Amino acid sequence: MKRRSGNFGAVLILLILIGVAIGMGIFIFDYIGIFDAKKIAMREIERIPYINEKLKKPDTINPAVQVQEWGKIAEAVELQKKSIDKEKEEIEKLKAQLEEKEKLLESREIEIADKEKQFDERVEASNSREARIQKQVKYYSIMRPEDSANLLPRLPQPMVIEILKRMDDELVVQILSLMDNEVSAELLRKMNKK
């Protein structure tokens, strides 16, 4: 029994060697040009029915049908191109609108910055004005009431009113009593309005 399995292995190796030798021979003959191995192999393969159907070249296409198919493809390409062009136009419109809105936003930002600057200047001026008035209040409060009564009417009336409003009520009464009656009456009337 052992002998038979040994023969089987030897036979298998012999068959493989024969196959390799045949393959090498075909390759060498094809290379030398004695015969065309590809042509012979294709002829043998065509004898097998299933492979023959797969390898058959397609029938020649009718030129009219081919022209129609190319026309359909060209129409589809043209429609696609028109669609792309339309989308490009829409994108350009949107881009223009966006740029316009950006410019408007920039102008609004500049406008807001200008208004902030004006507001800051007004606040600073107001603070400066308030500081000056407070200084004036301090000076006129330190003076004798007679001197204050002589000097205050020389200032602009709105400033005199602001100074008197910030002074002690008793001192204001003393200063107003020392002023001309018409001037003191007018100042009192305007102080009560504001």
Secondary structure as the mmCIF struct_conf table of DSSP 4:
data_model
#
loop_
_struct_conf.conf_type_id
_struct_conf.id
_struct_conf.beg_label_comp_id
_struct_conf.beg_label_asym_id
_struct_conf.beg_label_seq_id
_struct_conf.end_label_comp_id
_struct_conf.end_label_asym_id
_struct_conf.end_label_seq_id
HELX_RH_AL_P HELX_RH_AL_P1 LYS A 2 ILE A 32
TURN_TY1_P TURN_TY1_P1 GLY A 33 GLY A 33
BEND BEND1 ILE A 34 PHE A 35
HELX_RH_AL_P HELX_RH_AL_P2 ALA A 37 GLU A 46
TURN_TY1_P TURN_TY1_P2 ARG A 47 ARG A 47
BEND BEND2 ILE A 48 ILE A 48
HELX_RH_AL_P HELX_RH_AL_P3 PRO A 49 LEU A 55
BEND BEND3 LYS A 56 LYS A 56
HELX_LH_PP_P HELX_LH_PP_P1 LYS A 57 ASN A 62
HELX_RH_AL_P HELX_RH_AL_P4 PRO A 63 ILE A 142
BEND BEND4 MET A 143 MET A 143
HELX_RH_AL_P HELX_RH_AL_P5 PRO A 145 LEU A 151
HELX_RH_3T_P HELX_RH_3T_P1 LEU A 152 ARG A 154
BEND BEND5 LEU A 155 LEU A 155
HELX_RH_AL_P HELX_RH_AL_P6 GLN A 157 ARG A 166
BEND BEND6 MET A 167 MET A 167
HELX_RH_AL_P HELX_RH_AL_P7 ASP A 169 LEU A 178
BEND BEND7 MET A 179 MET A 179
HELX_RH_AL_P HELX_RH_AL_P8 ASN A 181 LYS A 193
#
